[in-house]
């Protein structure tokens, strides 16, 4: 069984070319339209549903896809600056990469985690 990846599922009206994470362990490229609770990963531009279906047919139902990351683009949001430990958000603000998520923590567990993080310099 594949190991699950972090998810941020939300209702998505997927269209041809959308790349989504499905059930935390499957990457899917849509060639049709669908509405589902999934984690959007990206979009393949310049393709149609028919073109994607043809590529799948040509591969006999088996297609290999390679994902890669582009080098940093300083003029766009989502740029990670690993030297400074920050990422630029769509809003234009810069956010530190390290942070403490407390959404699922309750009472003393949450308080202890926040105190420990503050003691070690975390400020987000």
KAFEN-V960880 format. One record per pair of residues at least 6 apart in sequence whose C-alpha atoms are under 7 Angstrom apart, sorted by the first residue. I is the first residue (numbers start at 0). J is the second residue. D is the distance in whole Angstrom. If there is no record, write none. Layout:
I;J;D
I;J;D
//
This chain:
1;24;6
2;24;6
3;23;5
3;24;5
4;23;5
4;24;6
5;23;7
6;23;6
6;38;6
7;38;5
8;36;6
8;37;4
8;38;4
9;36;5
9;37;6
9;38;6
10;34;7
10;35;5
10;36;4
10;37;7
11;34;5
11;35;6
11;36;6
11;37;7
12;33;6
12;34;4
12;35;7
13;29;7
13;32;5
13;33;5
13;34;6
14;29;6
14;30;7
14;31;6
14;32;5
14;33;7
15;29;5
15;30;4
15;31;5
15;32;6
15;47;6
15;48;5
16;28;6
16;29;5
16;30;6
16;42;5
16;43;5
16;44;7
16;46;6
17;28;6
17;29;5
17;41;6
17;42;4
17;43;6
18;26;7
18;27;6
18;28;5
18;29;7
18;39;6
18;40;5
18;41;5
18;42;5
19;26;6
19;27;5
19;28;7
19;37;7
19;38;6
19;39;4
19;40;5
19;41;7
20;26;5
20;27;6
20;37;6
20;38;5
20;39;6
20;40;7
21;27;7
21;37;6
21;38;7
30;48;4
30;51;6
30;52;6
31;48;6
55;61;7
55;62;6
71;78;6
72;78;6
76;87;5
76;88;5
76;89;5
76;91;7
77;86;6
77;87;5
77;88;6
77;89;7
78;86;6
78;87;6
79;85;6
79;86;4
79;87;7
80;86;6
84;95;6
84;96;5
85;93;6
85;94;5
85;95;4
85;96;5
86;93;6
86;94;5
86;95;6
86;96;6
87;93;4
87;94;6
98;121;7
98;123;5
99;123;7
101;109;6
//
